[in-house]
Amino acid sequence: MTHHLISNKKKFFDLWAPSYDWLFLSVFYQAVHKRLLEYVYLPEQPYVLDLGCGTGRLLERLANQFPDLRGIGLDLSTEMLRVARRNNHHRPRLIYIEGRAESLPFASSQFDAVFNTISFLHYAEPQQVFAEVARVLNPGGRFYLVDSTVANQAEQKLMAVTKGGIKLYSPTSREHLGVCAGLLCLGHYYLLGPVLLTVFTKAPLG
Ligand SMILES: C[S@@+](CC[C@H](N)C(=O)[O-])C[C@H]1O[C@@H](n2cnc3c(N)ncnc32)[C@H](O)[C@@H]1O
């Protein structure tokens, strides 16, 4: 069932990829990225992961702002990655690989930050993704989760926009996902309209 849902998402994003950077919606996403950067804290020479990186616009922006940053963009969609690789102005500091957020092909504790923008709403196994993020983060590392949200009363609202549906998470339900994965919520910040940034951290060792 999950495999079927993910395969439908892949087809959907593969079709969207060639026009993704030209649509009005993408202008909106880039405004969100810009706002997100106001809240980003990174150590020196950061190594970061962008989960569901799409066409790589956020990583490009991060690499411009942090000249010693290295990063990996991971995405389900071959076609989104094709666009990201074509527009990669920071090779080999930035690389792009195909994969699923639910099963990350990385060793534990290697990233200083994980970013996830407007992608989490598509995940069929949200708790599994949180567990994977917590695993690959360095102690003290941060997870920047950016997605549309819903008010706390609605807890978790399912909207069948794509065939498999999307899921929007309230601030409280995000915190709950974090706690279950061992991540501490540092705060919630509205970036643009209903798009909410939630920042998590993995407890430092000792
Ligand atoms: C709306 S786009 C956002 C892209 C980018 N983060 C941005 O801010 O422009 C959502 C992305 O999430 C990816 N995605 C959806 N489900 C995924 C999954 N289970 N694993 C990895 N990527 C996924 C899609 O392929 C798509 O590129």
The ligand as a Gaussian input file, in Angstrom:
#p B3LYP/6-31G(d) Opt

LIG

0 1
 C        6.249000      20.517000      -3.567000
 S        7.820000      19.759000      -3.826000
 C        8.876000      20.758000      -2.774000
 C       10.292000      20.731000      -3.281000
 C       11.274000      21.592000      -2.489000
 N       11.468000      21.104000      -1.136000
 C       10.861000      23.037000      -2.455000
 O       10.741000      23.606000      -1.362000
 O       10.671000      23.614000      -3.539000
 C        7.706000      18.251000      -2.875000
 C        8.904000      17.321000      -3.148000
 O        8.868000      16.240000      -2.210000
 C        9.273000      15.053000      -2.896000
 N        8.780000      13.885000      -2.161000
 C        7.481000      13.544000      -1.939000
 N        7.423000      12.407000      -1.232000
 C        8.724000      12.026000      -0.985000
 C        9.330000      10.944000      -0.281000
 N        8.566000      10.009000       0.317000
 N       10.673000      10.882000      -0.239000
 C       11.445000      11.810000      -0.843000
 N       10.925000      12.867000      -1.529000
 C        9.577000      12.973000      -1.593000
 C        8.653000      15.216000      -4.285000
 O        9.257000      14.367000      -5.233000
 C        8.860000      16.704000      -4.557000
 O       10.058000      16.961000      -5.243000

